[in-house]
Amino acid sequence: MPRVTTTIYTLLTLTLLVGVGMAKDQRPNILFIFADDHAYQAIGCYGSRVNKTPNLDRIANEGMRFDRCFVTNSICGPSRAVILTGKYSHLNGFVRNGNTFNGGQQNVAKLLGQAGYQTALIGKWHLRSEPTGFDYYHRLIGQGPYYNPTMRTNAGDLGPGGFRDVKHTGYTTEIITDLALDWLKNNRDRDKPFLMMYQHKAPHRNWQPGPKQLTHYDGVTVPEPETLYDDYSGRASPAKNQAMEVARHLNKNDLKLVPQRGLTPEQRAVWDKAYGPKNEEFAAAKLEGKALIQWKYQRYVKDYLRCIDSVDENVGRVLDYLDESGLAENTVVIYSSDQGWYLGEHGWFDKRWMYEESFRTPLMVRWPGKVKPGTVTDAMVMNLDFPELFLEIAGADIPDDMQGRSFLPILVGQQPSDWRQSVYYHYYEFPGAHSVAKHYGVRTKRHKLIHFYDLDEWELFDLETDPNELTSVYADPAYADVLVGMKKELTRIRKQYKDDGSVVEFGPSRPRKVKQQQAKKERAKKERARK
Ligand code: CA
């Protein structure tokens, strides 16, 4: 529906409701369920070879699954900032983890609030500044731990910063769900529609399973991905020069070979009972070479899947409540992740790259009566489009400076003829964790062009003949024409999204702080040497 028509429609609906004396605003609720680092390869409805997710699958089975949902910048904080603002990182000011989100800028919670929605954020936030625009929040501080988190809320008896900290005991995935259910049951205004952002920490590194899932997958061999032993030949230098290999970069804490911090004595006893025998067996085996890589892969992926098992179970609790309470009928349920993830593909864990596993992210949407159950689309959508979708669902205006586009028409089975045919990506965090070089690029249905611009190295992939992206055809004469077209498209799309390479970073960022600390140390060292 065009914007003006939508607004008129909403106003009419509201006027009619007031006219007939109905206090309740019947616009749909929006439940945005967000995971952190959840690979689509580890969701049943995406054809997972490694696990089952019956509750998450319900959303797709009763709604639509998106097979080409992409992120603009594959890392936690930046993805969240994009979803709040509908703007690429270079415009919203949060380009890499360690930046501080400028809460003074326009965001979707503020806009929905102005449109008469109540807004709540529960769980992971990870943007450093306090949330703005949310009537209620109860968030993890920073990354937040898997067990016994202290969380920060704007409800209750608040301190000078306008918030208070609450210490919780238990498993974080369950605690976040308890808080979400409590808000739905006891604390929301039943006369208003809501946006609830229910955001898990799981399955983020270091993948600590919950007490109920500690022994899941014991005795099972999880299949390895085809590209676990990738040698990175056939691509530009960055793929080889990263620091995110299962074989070399998982540490003892990741692999649960050292005691995990922050557990209560009771939790530790349960933990040790599960891991003690497995670790003794590992120590006795004295594995080396390929056998050691295989063991690391199994340990890593099983812990990751155990974390997802808890997410699946807890999302199930929320879906059940929606059913029992009658809310399900008028609530749009969205499941996504801040980006995709490597489950051993290319030998990796982590994210960051414009390669498919981390560039793509899961997206399933259920909306009874509007979205046809069991539908699948390959339309190219992006996390950049999420806030525009929320606003259109609410019948609110979509500001012109938002850069995405609501995919509501796609949800209801009417793909616009002028829908985007390419997506743009830009990753910035270098130097940084896992040493992934800065890059930007463009992907069409069939091809992907990547520019590692600080190195001036390029890659071009034919996703039809090489879906695993193992061989760049950048220098292949057979692709000369494709290359010309893709470079032209890259220039066009960078202009479209106003990315000329400049970035307006907001507030202090960790890399700068680290630099300052290093400089201070250097000065102190020189000082000592002089004395
Ligand atoms: Ca993440």
Boltz pocket constraint, residues with backbone or C-beta under 6 A from the ligand:
constraints:
  - pocket:
      binder: B
      contacts: [[A, 35], [A, 36], [A, 37], [A, 75], [A, 76], [A, 338], [A, 339]]
      max_distance: 6.0
